[in-house]
Structure formats: C-alpha cells, structure tokens
Amino acid sequence: MYRPKFCAECGEKIIRLRWHLWTSRKFCERCLPRFMKEQLIHAGAAAVAILLAGIVLGRAARSTPPPLVIQRTQDSRLSSAANPQNPSNSTTSLIEEIYTCGARTKKGSPCSRRVHGPVRCWQHKGMPAMLPQEKLRINDLTP
C-alpha cells in the first residue's frame, strides 16, 4: 500500500504511526480539514452511484409477478346468482333479496346503498324510507 512521505499541499513530512483506510494518504494533519469536505462529497457520490446501480440491477433482475387468478366453485353464491333459471341448484334458496336503503340523505335524495332485506344502511339506521318497498327492491342480481 502506498504511503506518501510528504504532504501534497504544503510539502511537510507526514509522520503517522498507523495508516487506516479512512486516513488521508495525501495530506498532513494541518491540510486535511481543508480537503475533508471534498473527500466526503466524492465518497458520498460513490455511495449513491453504487446504491442506484444496485436498485437498477435489482429491478432488472426481478421477475414479473404471476397473474391473479380467482377460482370459484360450482356451488358459490355468485355462480348461482348468475344463473337463476336453474332450479336444481340448492344454493338459489340462500340468496337474500337485495334492496336499496332509500332513506333521505343530506342532499335530499334517497340513499342508494345496497342492503340485504328491507332495512336501512348503517348510516341511516332507524330513519324512514322515502320510497315504497316495491321501488327499493333490486331485481337485477348481478354484482
């Protein structure tokens, strides 16, 4: 390892008992503070460059995630709701009728949240409906 004998700035003889990786190899103890900022900037720039190179290489080496696959069984509620003409399916009797809340909102219009049965939503619980029950019932069972 190279150990200079004289300072690169003032020419004074450099005497060090121990040489470390973090000690300056070019300057004496008096000249070192003037050039410390420059050395830290170079070391920081090198660290940022290595970090960015690692990020770029890591993103390039990353594989694409597998596609999301949702599997439904034959007796799921959605499959029976999509085919209501099939009376042989035993789960069609489990489907609840879907209504809208129908309570008066701050805007003055009826609430359009879907609820299970002729009740109000969590926000309008206990309030009367603006429309009759026939108009609150949703006939379309598609989600």
N, C-alpha and C positions, 0 to 999 in steps of 0.2 A: 504494500500500500504506500502510495506517495505521501511523504511528509515534508512540506517545504521548510526551509531553514530561515527564510526571510519573508516579511510581510509584503504583499503585492502592492499595497498602497503607500506606506511610509518607508519601507525598507528596513525596519527594525528587525532584529533577530527574534525568531519565535522559539520560546522555550516552553514546552509542555511536558509534564510528566506522563500523562495518559492521553491518548488520542481516542476519541469516541466518534461514532457515526454522526452525531449531532454537532460536533465542534467544527468550526470553520477551518478549512485547510489552507486558506489563502491569506487571512488577515490576523494581525496581532490582537491582543485584548483591548487596546485603545481604539483601533479602527473598526472592530467588529460591530459595535452598536449602530454605526452609520449605514452599514450594509445589511443589517438584520432584516429590515422591512423588505428589501428586495429579495432576499433569500426566502422569506416566508411567503411572499407572493408567488415565486417560482414553485415552491413546494405545494402550495395550495392549488395552483393551476394544474400541476401534475396530478394531484389527488382527484380534482374534479374531472380531468380528462380520463383518468382510469375508471372513475365511477360511471361516467357517461358511456364509455366503451363497454363496461360490464352490463349496463342497462340495455344498450342496443343489441349486444350479443345475446343476452337473455331473452329479449323479446323475439329475436330472430329464431332462436332455437326452440321457442315454445310451440307446442303443437296446438292445433285448433281443438276446442272442446267438442265432445260428441253432441249430436243434435238431441234436443229434448223430445222424448217420446212419451206420450201419455197413453197408457193402456187402460181400457175399460172392459170389465167383464160383461158377459151376456146378460146378467141379471141386475145391472146397475140401474139406478133411477133415471139417468139421462137416456139410456137406450130404450127404456120402456116409455118414456115421455115422448120420444121422437116417433114412436110407432103406437099410437093409442088404439088403432083398429084391431090389434092382436089381442083378443080377449083371453087367449090361453096363457098369457104371461101372468104369473101370480103377483107380480110386484105392481101392477097397474092399480090395484086397490089401495096401495100405500101412498100414492101421490096425493098430496093435500091440494086443495083448491087455492089458487093464488089470487089475492086481491091487491088493490092499491089502498093506501092509508086513507086518503080523501079528506083529512082534516084541514081546516083553514090555516094557511101559513101567514107570516107577517106581510107578505106581498099581497095577500087576499085571494090567491088561487088555491085550489086543492092540492094537497101533498101527493106526490107521485111515487113515493117509496113503495116497494112491493112488500107485502106481509103475508103470512100464512094464516088464512082464515079471516073472518070479518072483524078484525081488530084494528087498532091504531098502531103506528110505529112507536119506537122507543121515545121519540121526541114529543109526540102528540098524544101520549097515553092519557086516557080519561077525557079527551075532547070529543065532541060530536063530529060526525062526518058531514060534509057539505052536500054530497051527492047521495042518491038512494043506493041500496046494496046491489041492485042489478047493474048499475053503471060502474061500480067499483070492482066487479069480478072481471078477471082477465081470462079470456077464453083461450088465447094462444099460450101453449105450454112450452114453447121454445125458449131457451135461455137468452 
